[in-house]
Amino acid sequence: MFSPLFSSLFVSSILTIADVDANPLPSRPTGFSVPIKRYFHQKPPVNTSTLPTCDVLPIIHECEGLVHKYRNVDENFNNGIGFGPIFDPGEIVKTEAEEPFIPPVLSAPKKGEAVPLQDYVSENTDMLYYGSMKVGTPGQELTVDIDTGSADLWFPSDCMECVNREFVPSMSSTYNDSDESFTVSYGSGAVSGKLVQDVVSIAGLTVPSQSFGIVSEASGDFNDLPNDGLLGLAFGSIAQSKKPTFFESLIAGGQVSPLFSIHFARRPADHGHDDSEMCFGCMNPLKMLGPAKWLPVLTQAYWSVSMEALILKVNTDQDLRFPTRLRAIIDTGTTFIYLPRTVVSEFYTVIPGSKRVSQNEFEFYTFPCSTVLGIDLMFSNHRFSINLADFNLGMVERDSLDCVGGILPLSDDFPPDVAIIGDEFLKSWYTVFDYTGGPNGGARVGFARSINQH
């Protein structure tokens, strides 16, 4: 039996709002930092004998949900041209891996300048990173999942199935209704309702007439999570609403530089570095160990980069390289790492003692908990490591010698050349999502070593 992962979980919320100093480039707007303060209810394991057990149920739910979230992935890639005035709707431009543009850099945060937000941590797993927004006039405070794998903003409203807070249109003097329907599927469920417009703000940044969905129906999966709604941060070209994203609206209004960056903290205290953060229009050097490596975005649809290889080192032996030619989607709204089934099978086959486990139509792999592994992903010919503490999802059962591996196979519903890179990887890398920083205004993703690796 697998132990329940979501038992005894509660979330505390503290909100303080203040401005954050930024040092922008001349003629470029400033940025805002949004730290995410976490709460975790279990002390981190110190060795394999104290590892928690792994509940595969949330993994199964995420795997099933990803099929719906990415059901149009090929079509979206082919139509990958961004919305709005920040993009030329003609040509898709690819960038180079290394380019000298330096985005606005956040100064050292001072007391009272950050916006503490909420995080969802259960047992051994960082399940969700989320924060607060305000909607309407006067502003109604609601929380949103930060999701770079989708492009729609929505909040629950008049939703009988929903258990979290809701947006109340009748309490907003700036609310504009519409008859347009709205439906989106995610890795954690599906929602439906209608499109509306109202004032939306976060950390002092305001869009006076942002299009978003108000959801009157939601699957039960969302009720297991503490966030009220969701903030999609992929390119507006894949939005189900067919509207610019909230961040694209900020760029079009000249409020921020055309990039945002994210630092995800790990469940333990991380040597005192236990605050996650999203930085709108800026980068925070205090969360980075050195400069970022820049990777060209494949199309202005998903934040996707080229993945050439999965590299494994077992018990300090030489590298074993598994060549790939994958379109890797950088998805903050996904918890784990998902690769094509054939790549995952080859990867675990060379780990001594690994086993394939099937549960209904879902499959995963185990490996001996004591095995020392080095795992790298190669994007645009740059190597990026995965922390073993994030790859190891916990023991198969109590006192077991086998643990569940965090690289999981995608179902056959996915194209054979797609990978989903979630928070398991991103916790080790400060990540910058830059719309126009490359040559000819192309989009790019930057990875810098996170202070989590210190």
Order of alpha helices (4+ residues) and beta strands (2+ residues): beta-beta-alpha-alpha-beta-beta-beta-beta-beta-beta-beta-beta-beta-alpha-beta-beta-beta-beta-beta-beta-alpha-beta-beta-beta-beta-alpha-beta-beta-beta-beta-alpha-beta-beta
